[in-house]
Amino acid sequence: MSKSEVNKILIVQLGKLGDLILTTPLFSELKKKYKADISLLVHKRTEQLLEVIPYISNTFIYDKKLLSIPLLLHSIRKHHFDLLIDVKDHYSSESYYIAKFSKAKIKIGFNQNKTVFNYSIPADYEQEKTHAVFRNLNPLEYFNSELPINPPRPKLIIPESSINNFKKFLGYYSITEFAFINYSASSKTRYWAIDKWKKLINEKIGSSVSIVISGLLSDKDEINQIVSGTKNTYLYISEDIKNILPAIESAKFVISPDTSVTHIASAFNKPQLAIFSNYERNTNKFLPLSDKYVIVLPTEKSAALSSLGYEEVATAFDELCNKLDAE
């Protein structure tokens, strides 16, 4: 398919927040190659991020409600897409039926037993040591495009309203230089103990900078325990993750479990300490993309973060500080 024949592109990304963030380099690479309108189909759970995603002309929301699916498929068909790209690297009935009924001229995605895509991307198990950004760039091989040597960082736009709200927060507490800590994660196996967070802040981080700490609203009580048990620690929390972007972008450094916050910090090239569970495939896939980072994980494979001791994280924090001091 020549460049002149590609006027409308649909990207399907039905993963979580972090998956969507790590797909943004694909949008920028497609924009370099084509002057096409790029539409994006996402799961309802990531709808809140759409405002901060660049390069997108139109959006579709996937909701599993029975009556909404036929309406969605009908709406997609009406757009007469020239190219559909689904970045999911394993079989999914959702991917299959969306591609099948889209009527796009060319469809790129993962084929298993049912062949619906014109070009099949590699399977997850074939890419165990490949970063998610490169996995998401796989469809470019269909166009014989040369892939970058290093994985490009994600790209995000911070809304002006979010910037202004965070500036008011900083001014209210007279905060200048600060570190950003994210407490929450998508799985309880990725939570580090409250008492260890307190110790790390009191004995290490809080001696040099203020702390802005955030997380899920459902974890607010636990986060407040950290705030009340430490000095110069301030809670900044929101239902909408885009309101947290300016806090991450303007922090001196970021500390977080392996979550979407890690990828947001990478988008802004913020130094970070990333706390991972010991799953090698996840570590390879979601490694931070900042110039300066340190990862720490439990010694035992497949272990939850609850098994990670204070000393290991404190040592990793010192290593990050050494990298910052080397500037």
N, C-alpha and C positions, 0 to 999 in steps of 0.2 A: 504494500500500500504506500503510495507516494505521499509526500507532505501535503500536497494540494488536495488530496482526497480525505485528509483527516481534519474535519472541522468541529466535530463534537466527540469528546472523550468522557466516559464514565468510569470513575475509580470506585471499586467496592472495597470498603474496609469496615467490617462488622466486629472488629475486636474491641479491646478496652481502650481507655484513655492513652496509655503509654504506646499501644500499637498504632493508634492514629497519629500521635506525635512523631513516631519513628517512620511514618509513611510520607511525611511532608517533603523529604528530599526527592521522592519520586515526582511530586507535583512540579518542583522547580526544574528538574531535569526534562520533564515533558514540555514545559513551557519554553525551555531553550530550543527544543527540537521542532515544536509545532506552534503555530499561532492559533491554536484551537481553543475553544471554550472547554474548560474542564469542570465536570460535575462530580459530585462526591455523594456516595451513599454510605451512611453510617448507622450504627445501632443507636437507638434512642438514648442509651446510657451515656453516650459521648456527645450528644447534641450540644451540651454547654460549651464545647470547645470550638464550635464552628466559626464563631465570631473572630477567633484569633488565628485561623488557618489561612495563609495567603494562597493566591493563584486560583481560587475556586470561584466559578461563576454561578453555579446552581447547586442546590443540595437536596437530597432525599433522605428521609428518616425511616429506618426499618423498625417497625413495632410488631411484636409477635401476636398482637390481637388479631383474631381470625378474620374479621371483616376488613382490616386495614391492608392486608397483604395483596388481595386482588386489585385494590385501588392503587397501591404502590406500583405493581407490575404494569398496570394500564398506563400510569403516568410516565413510567420509564419508556415504554414502547412508543408513546406519542412523540418522544424527543428524537427518535430515529438516529441513535448514536452510531457513529462510524467505528468506534473502538471501545470495547469494554475491557477493563483490567481488574481482576480480582486477585489481591495479593496473598490470600490465604493459601498456605503451603501444605494443606492436608484436605482430605475429602470433607465436604459439607453439603448436606442436602439444600441448605439455603443458597449456597453459591451456585449449585447446579441449576436450580429452578430460576433463579434471578437471571443467570446467563442464558438459559434456554428460552425464556419468554421475553428477554430484552430485545431480541431481533437485531442486535448490533451486527454490523457487517463482519468485524473481526473481534474474536473473543480470546483473551489471554488469561489463563488461570491454571489450577491444578486438576488434571484429569486422573481418575483412578479407573474403575471398571466402566463407568459411563463416560463416554467421550462427548463433551459438549463444547470444549474450548479448542480453537484452531491451533493454539500453541500452548503446550503444557510447561509450567514452571517446575523446578525441582521440588521434591518432597522434603518435608521437615527433617526426616531421618538422614537425608543426604547432605544436610547443611548444619550438622550439630556444632561445628566450630565457626560458623558464619554469623556475623553480627546481623541483627534484625534489619538495619538500614540496607545492607547489601542484599538480603533476602527480598526486601521490597523493591529493589532496583532490578531484580532478575528479569521482569518483563521487557526491559529495554534491550535485552539480547535479541529479541524478535526483530528489532530494527537495525541489528548489527552496530548498535551504539557502543562506544568505548566507555567502560565503567571507570569511575575515579579510582585511584590507587587507595586512598584512605576514605572511610565512610564519611560522607558529608554530614554536617550537623543538622538537626531539625531546624525549621524556621517557624517562628511564632510572632504574632503582632500583639502588642499590649494595648488594650483599649485605654483611651485617655481618661475615661471615668475611673478605671481601676487605678491608674497612676495617681490621680488627684485624691482618691480615698486613702491610698497608702501614705501619701505625703501628709495628710491631715493626722493620720495615726502616728507617724514619726514625730510630727510637731507637738502633738498632745503630750507625748511622753519624753520629749526632748532627746530623742534618739538620733545619734549621728552614725557612727560605725557600728555594724551589727553582723552577727552570724544568723543564718536561717536554719532552723531545725524542723524537720517534718517527723512527727511521732507515728502517724498512722500508716496502714498498709491494707492491701486487699484481702490478705489472709492472716489469721491470728498466728500462724507460724513465722510471720515476718515482723512481729512486735518484739521490741527489746524492753526489758523490765524497767519499770518506773524508777526504782531505787538506783539502778545503774545510770539512767539518764541524769538523775539528780547529782550523783557523784561526779559524773563526767563534766557537768556544767559547773559545779562548785569547785572542783579541783583543777580543772583544765581550761575550759572555754571561757567561763565568766570572768576570769582574772584579767582578760585583755579587751573584750568587746561585750556589748550588750547582746542579748539573745532575743530573737523573734521566733516564737514557736507556733506551729500550726498543725493541722490534722483534720480528720473528719469530725463533723458536728457530733456524731454518735460517740466520739472519744473525748468530748469536751471535759467531762468530769476527771478523767485520768490525766489529761493535759494540765488541768488546773492544779492537780496534785504536784506536778513538776514545777509549775509556776510558783506555787506557795512555798515549795521547799527549796527554792533557789533565789539568788539575788540577780537583779537586772535582767529578769526574764519576763517577756511580755507576750500575751496571747493575741494572735491575729488569725482569725478563722472565718471561713465563709462557706456557704453551700455551693458556691460557684467557683470552680478552680481558676477561672481566668482572673478573679480578683486577687489571687495569690501570686500571679506572675510578677508584678512589680517588686514584691518582697524578695523573690528569688533573684530577679535580675539585678537588684541593687545591693544584695548581700555581699559581704567580704568573702564568705564561703558558705557552702551548704552541706548539711549532714542529714542523711535520710536512709531509711531502708530502701531496698530495691522496689521502687514504685514509679509512677509517672513523674514524680518530682525529680528523680534522677535524670530523666530525659529532658525535662524543662530546663534544669540546670545546665545540661549539655547544650541546649539550644542557645543559651546566653554565655556559653563558655565559662561558667563559674567554677572555680576550684571546689572540689567536693570530696567528702568522705562518704562512700556508699557502703552500706551494711547489707551483705548478701547472705541468704541461706546457702548451704553448701550443695548446690545442684549445678554441676559443671555446665550442662547445656544452657541453663538460664544465665549463668555468668558470661559465657561466650556470646550469647544472643543479646544481652542487655547491658554490656559493659559501658560505663560512662564514656562520652565522647569529648569531654572537656580536655584542654591541654594539660591541666594539673588535676590529678585525682588519686585517691587511694581507696582500694576496696579491702574490706575485712570480712571474713566469714568463719563459721565454726570449723574446728578441726575435723570433726566427724562428718562424713558424707551424709547428705540428706537430712542434716540436723536443722532443727528450728532455731531461730535467733535467741530463744530463751536460754539455749545452752552456751551462748557466747558470753564469755566473761568480761568484766570491766577492764582488766589489764590489757586484753587484746585490742579493744577499741581505743583505749587511752594511748597505747603504743602507735596505733594507726593514725590517731589524731596528731601525735608528735611528728610523725612522718609527713603528714600534710603540712604542718607548720614549717618544717624544714624546707619543703618545696616552695612555700610562699616566701620564706626568708631569702631564698636563692634568687629572687627576682632582681 
